[in-house]
Amino acid sequence: MNTGIKLLVVADYDSVKDLLQEALASYQQVEYTTSREVKKEIDRIGPQVVLLVQPEDGSGVELVQYIQSELPEGIIIFLTEKQDFVLLRDIVRAGAVEYILMPDELSLLTDRLDKISELMQQQQRKRGTSVSGQAFVRGRGKVYSFYSGKGGSGRTQLATGFAQSLKLESTARVLLIDLNLQYGGAETFLSLDSNRTLADLIPVMHEMNENHIRNVSQRENHSKLEVLLSPRDAETAENMTEEFVSRLIRASRRSYDFVIIDLPANMNELTYTALEESDFIYYVMNLDTPSVQIFRLVEDLFRRLRIDTAGRMEVVVNQIGRDNELTISDLKGLINAPIAAEVRRDHRGVQAAVNQGLPLQKEANEKKLIPAAKDIRKWVLKKLS
């Protein structure tokens, strides 16, 4: 099985998709989308190679130009069922590296992909990293959203603790975004105080880049973790749009290795947009019956909203203690989602850190961590391995 490259197939017809699925059976990292959805998915997926099948409306050249602008280092292979020399010329000029006729030349496609995969592996070996390893590639940042349908689950504590530990235990560039727009929360756990918030990026949302983000973000003193704070204002929250959230996440992805998003419990257009833009969703829950009931309602809501969670969502169990109503074994029998981490209840340690204005972890490989911080660090190290 070929695991060397990450492929995105853009195809509008099921018959063509089925044909390509058969041809690409040996490739492990293949995702599919349509020409209508590609502009929304391209940043989230971050493919190395895009296989673009000529859309029904004939917009192939425009899509090649768009993909090329979004993925300057990406490779675009154009596929069509009709020979057209004018189209070939325009497609190559737009940025595609190959033009393949289906189904006659599909064997050329796999040969071409094998050569691309081999070349990428050689380049990675020269850099001292593996293609499948934890290599940080600029412009291909991963977006992790922390969500829970139940308030009081400890979601913000975990999101801030995860981001802080991730920054301390790796060389990655990490950005934490607090999308609890009405009330915030990240500033409390990281002891940050500033008048600058992510709302200051609204005027520059159409040209937003790394410099804009860094000018607004705050830095945690110990790890230098960058944080975009919430405006903590209901009126500002109401004026924020889905387009802004989408552009914010995409600009952040291009500039950071990891983007951690703390989301509010209520589901609205902004929360939905952030979840759709995310590579991964950590659902935070506790060991009690209300948490299980709400999780099932959230699963149903995700299905109705067509938020794909297959391979994208894991549960983080928080506030584990002797007096929990349920056990981890009970929970595994009640939900189907995999459990990513288990974090112990540590009210005294967490509250003391908040009162002193200190994060849960202050340095890499810190020895005297409170139990909750130890569990978060263990989770982060497992993620980085």
C-alpha positions in Angstrom: 0.0 0.0 0.0 1.3 3.4 -1.0 1.4 5.8 2.0 3.8 8.4 0.5 1.5 11.1 -0.7 -1.8 12.8 0.3 -4.2 12.9 -2.6 -7.4 14.9 -3.1 -9.7 13.8 -6.0 -12.1 16.5 -7.3 -14.9 14.7 -9.2 -18.6 15.5 -9.7 -19.8 12.1 -11.1 -20.1 9.0 -9.0 -19.1 6.8 -12.1 -15.8 8.7 -12.4 -15.2 8.6 -8.7 -15.7 4.8 -8.7 -13.3 4.5 -11.6 -10.7 6.4 -9.8 -11.2 4.6 -6.5 -10.3 1.4 -8.3 -7.3 3.0 -9.9 -6.1 4.5 -6.6 -6.8 1.4 -4.4 -3.1 1.1 -3.5 -2.9 4.7 -2.1 -3.8 5.0 1.6 -4.3 8.8 1.9 -7.0 9.7 -0.6 -9.9 12.0 0.0 -12.7 13.0 -2.4 -14.7 16.2 -3.0 -16.7 17.9 -5.7 -15.9 21.0 -7.8 -18.5 22.9 -5.7 -16.9 21.9 -2.4 -13.2 22.1 -3.3 -12.8 25.7 -2.3 -14.1 24.9 1.2 -12.1 21.7 1.6 -8.7 22.5 0.0 -7.3 24.2 3.1 -8.7 21.7 5.5 -7.3 18.7 3.7 -4.0 20.2 2.6 -3.2 17.7 -0.2 0.1 17.3 -1.8 -1.4 16.2 -5.1 -4.8 17.2 -6.6 -6.5 15.1 -9.2 -9.0 17.4 -10.9 -11.6 15.9 -13.2 -13.0 18.4 -15.7 -16.2 19.8 -14.0 -19.6 19.6 -15.7 -19.7 23.4 -16.1 -16.3 23.5 -17.8 -14.7 25.5 -15.1 -11.5 23.4 -15.1 -9.1 26.2 -15.9 -10.4 28.5 -13.2 -10.3 25.7 -10.6 -6.7 24.9 -11.6 -5.8 28.6 -11.1 -7.6 28.6 -7.7 -5.9 25.4 -6.5 -2.5 26.7 -7.6 -3.0 29.9 -5.7 -4.0 28.0 -2.5 -1.4 25.3 -2.8 1.7 26.9 -4.4 3.8 23.8 -3.8 1.0 21.4 -4.7 0.9 19.2 -7.8 -2.2 19.3 -10.0 -3.1 16.6 -12.5 -6.0 17.2 -14.8 -8.3 14.4 -16.0 -10.9 14.5 -18.8 -12.8 12.1 -21.0 -12.3 14.2 -24.2 -9.2 15.2 -26.1 -9.0 19.0 -26.5 -5.7 20.6 -27.4 -6.9 24.1 -26.6 -8.0 23.0 -23.2 -4.7 21.2 -22.7 -2.8 24.4 -23.5 -4.9 26.5 -21.1 -4.7 23.9 -18.3 -0.9 23.7 -18.5 -0.7 27.5 -18.5 -2.9 27.6 -15.5 -0.5 25.4 -13.5 -1.4 21.7 -14.1 1.6 19.4 -14.6 -0.2 16.6 -16.4 -3.2 16.1 -18.7 -4.7 12.5 -18.7 -7.5 11.1 -20.7 -9.9 8.7 -19.0 -10.1 5.7 -19.1 -7.5 5.0 -21.7 -4.5 6.7 -19.9 -5.3 5.7 -16.3 -2.2 3.5 -16.2 -0.2 6.6 -16.8 -1.8 8.2 -13.8 -0.6 5.6 -11.4 2.9 5.6 -12.9 3.0 9.4 -12.5 1.9 9.2 -8.9 4.4 6.5 -8.1 7.2 8.8 -9.4 5.8 11.8 -7.5 5.7 9.7 -4.3 9.3 8.5 -4.8 10.5 12.0 -5.4 8.8 13.3 -2.3 10.3 10.5 -0.2 13.7 11.3 -1.4 13.3 15.0 -0.6 12.0 14.1 2.9 15.0 11.8 3.5 17.4 14.6 2.6 15.6 16.8 5.2 16.0 14.0 7.8 12.3 13.3 8.2 9.9 10.7 7.0 6.8 11.4 4.9 4.6 9.7 7.5 6.4 11.1 10.5 5.8 14.3 12.5 7.3 16.7 10.1 6.1 20.3 10.3 5.4 21.6 6.8 4.8 25.3 6.6 1.4 26.0 5.1 0.0 22.7 6.0 -1.0 23.3 9.6 -3.5 21.0 11.4 -6.6 22.4 13.0 -7.9 20.8 16.2 -11.2 21.9 17.6 -12.3 21.3 21.2 -16.1 21.0 21.5 -18.7 19.8 23.9 -22.5 20.1 24.0 -22.5 20.2 27.8 -21.3 23.3 29.7 -19.0 22.8 32.6 -17.2 19.8 31.0 -13.8 21.5 31.3 -13.4 22.1 27.6 -11.5 25.4 27.9 -9.1 24.0 30.5 -8.3 21.1 28.2 -7.9 23.3 25.1 -5.6 25.7 26.8 -3.6 23.0 28.6 -3.3 21.0 25.3 -2.1 24.0 23.3 0.4 25.0 26.1 1.9 21.5 26.4 2.0 21.1 22.6 4.0 24.3 22.4 6.4 23.3 25.2 7.0 19.7 24.1 7.7 20.4 20.4 9.3 22.8 18.1 6.0 23.4 16.4 4.4 26.8 15.9 1.1 26.7 17.8 -1.8 29.1 17.8 -4.8 29.0 20.2 -8.0 30.6 19.1 -10.7 31.3 21.7 -14.0 31.3 19.8 -16.1 31.6 23.0 -17.0 35.1 21.7 -19.4 36.2 24.4 -17.5 35.2 27.6 -14.0 34.0 26.6 -12.1 31.8 29.1 -8.6 31.2 27.7 -7.3 34.4 29.3 -8.1 33.0 32.7 -6.2 29.7 32.3 -3.2 31.4 30.7 -3.2 34.6 32.7 -3.5 36.9 29.7 -4.8 40.4 29.9 -5.0 42.6 26.8 -7.4 44.9 24.9 -6.5 43.2 21.6 -8.8 40.4 20.5 -9.5 38.4 17.3 -12.2 40.9 16.5 -9.4 43.3 15.6 -8.8 41.2 12.5 -12.2 41.8 11.0 -11.2 44.9 9.0 -8.3 42.9 7.3 -10.1 39.6 6.8 -9.8 39.7 3.0 -6.0 40.1 3.1 -5.3 38.5 6.5 -1.9 37.0 6.8 0.6 35.9 9.5 1.7 39.5 10.3 -1.9 40.5 11.0 -2.4 37.5 13.3 0.8 38.1 15.2 0.1 41.8 15.7 -3.1 40.9 17.4 -2.2 37.6 19.2 -0.9 37.5 22.8 2.0 35.4 24.0 1.9 33.3 27.1 5.0 34.1 29.2 6.4 30.6 29.8 5.9 28.8 26.5 5.4 31.8 24.2 2.2 30.1 22.9 0.4 32.6 20.7 -3.3 33.2 21.6 -6.1 35.0 19.8 -8.3 36.1 22.7 -12.1 36.4 22.5 -13.7 39.8 22.4 -15.9 38.7 25.3 -18.7 40.9 24.0 -22.1 39.8 22.8 -22.6 42.6 20.3 -19.3 41.9 18.7 -20.1 38.2 18.5 -23.4 38.9 16.8 -21.6 40.9 14.1 -19.0 38.3 13.4 -19.7 36.2 10.2 -19.0 32.7 9.0 -16.8 34.1 6.2 -14.6 35.8 8.8 -14.2 32.6 10.9 -13.4 30.6 7.8 -10.8 33.1 6.6 -9.3 33.3 10.1 -8.8 29.6 10.3 -7.4 29.3 6.8 -5.0 32.1 7.3 -3.9 30.6 10.6 -3.4 27.2 9.0 -1.0 28.6 6.5 1.2 30.2 9.2 1.2 27.7 12.1 1.9 24.0 12.5 -1.1 23.5 14.9 -4.2 25.6 15.3 -6.2 24.8 18.5 -9.7 26.2 18.7 -11.8 26.4 21.8 -15.5 26.3 20.8 -18.6 27.3 22.8 -21.2 24.7 23.7 -24.0 26.3 21.6 -24.2 25.3 17.9 -24.5 28.2 15.6 -23.2 29.2 12.2 -19.8 30.2 13.5 -19.3 26.9 15.5 -20.5 24.9 12.5 -18.0 26.7 10.2 -15.1 26.1 12.6 -16.0 22.4 12.9 -16.2 22.0 9.1 -12.8 23.7 8.8 -11.2 21.4 11.4 -9.0 18.4 10.6 -9.9 16.9 14.0 -12.5 17.3 16.7 -11.9 16.5 20.4 -15.3 16.1 22.1 -14.9 16.7 25.9 -17.3 14.8 28.2 -17.6 13.7 31.8 -18.5 10.4 33.4 -22.2 10.9 34.1 -25.5 10.2 32.5 -26.3 13.7 31.3 -22.9 13.8 29.4 -23.8 10.6 27.6 -27.3 11.8 26.7 -26.0 15.1 25.4 -23.2 13.3 23.4 -25.9 11.2 21.6 -27.9 14.4 20.8 -24.7 16.0 19.5 -24.0 12.9 17.3 -27.5 13.2 15.9 -27.1 16.9 15.3 -23.8 16.3 13.5 -25.5 13.8 11.2 -28.3 16.2 10.4 -25.8 19.0 9.7 -23.7 16.5 7.6 -20.6 17.1 9.7 -18.3 14.2 8.9 -16.9 12.7 12.1 -15.6 9.4 10.7 -11.9 9.3 11.6 -12.1 13.0 12.7 -13.6 12.9 16.2 -12.4 11.4 19.4 -13.6 11.8 23.0 -11.6 13.2 25.8 -12.9 12.2 29.2 -12.3 14.9 31.8 -12.7 15.2 35.6 -12.2 11.5 36.3 -12.5 10.6 40.0 -13.6 7.9 42.4 -17.0 9.4 42.9 -18.0 9.4 39.1 -21.4 8.0 38.3 -19.9 6.0 35.5 -16.5 4.3 34.7 -14.4 4.4 31.6 -15.6 0.8 30.9 -19.2 1.9 31.2 -18.6 4.7 28.8 -17.0 2.5 26.2 -20.2 0.4 26.2 -22.4 3.4 25.8 -20.6 5.3 23.0 -18.9 4.2 19.8 -16.4 7.1 19.5 -12.7 6.3 20.3 -11.3 7.7 23.6 -8.2 9.9 23.0 -7.3 10.8 26.6 -8.4 10.5 30.2 -7.8 13.4 32.5 -8.2 13.2 36.2 -10.2 15.6 38.3 -7.9 18.0 40.0 -10.0 20.9 41.3 -7.5 21.9 44.0 -4.5 21.9 41.7 -6.2 23.7 38.8 -7.8 26.3 41.0 -4.5 27.0 42.7 -2.9 27.5 39.3 -5.7 29.9 38.2 -5.5 31.9 41.4 -1.7 32.3 41.1 -2.0 33.3 37.4 0.0 30.3 36.2 -0.7 27.8 33.4 -0.9 24.1 34.2 2.5 23.5 32.7 5.3 26.0 32.6 8.3 24.2 31.0 9.1 21.2 28.8 9.5 17.9 30.6 8.4 19.6 33.9 8.7 17.2 36.8 6.3 18.6 39.4 3.1 18.6 37.5 -0.3 18.4 39.0 -2.3 15.2 38.0 -4.4 17.0 35.4 -1.3 18.5 33.8 0.4 15.1 33.8 -2.5 13.5 31.9 -2.6 16.3 29.3 1.2 16.1 28.7 0.9 12.4 28.3 -1.8 12.9 25.7 0.2 15.5 23.8 3.3 13.3 23.8 1.3 10.4 22.4 -0.1 12.8 19.7 3.4 13.9 18.7 4.9 10.4 18.6 
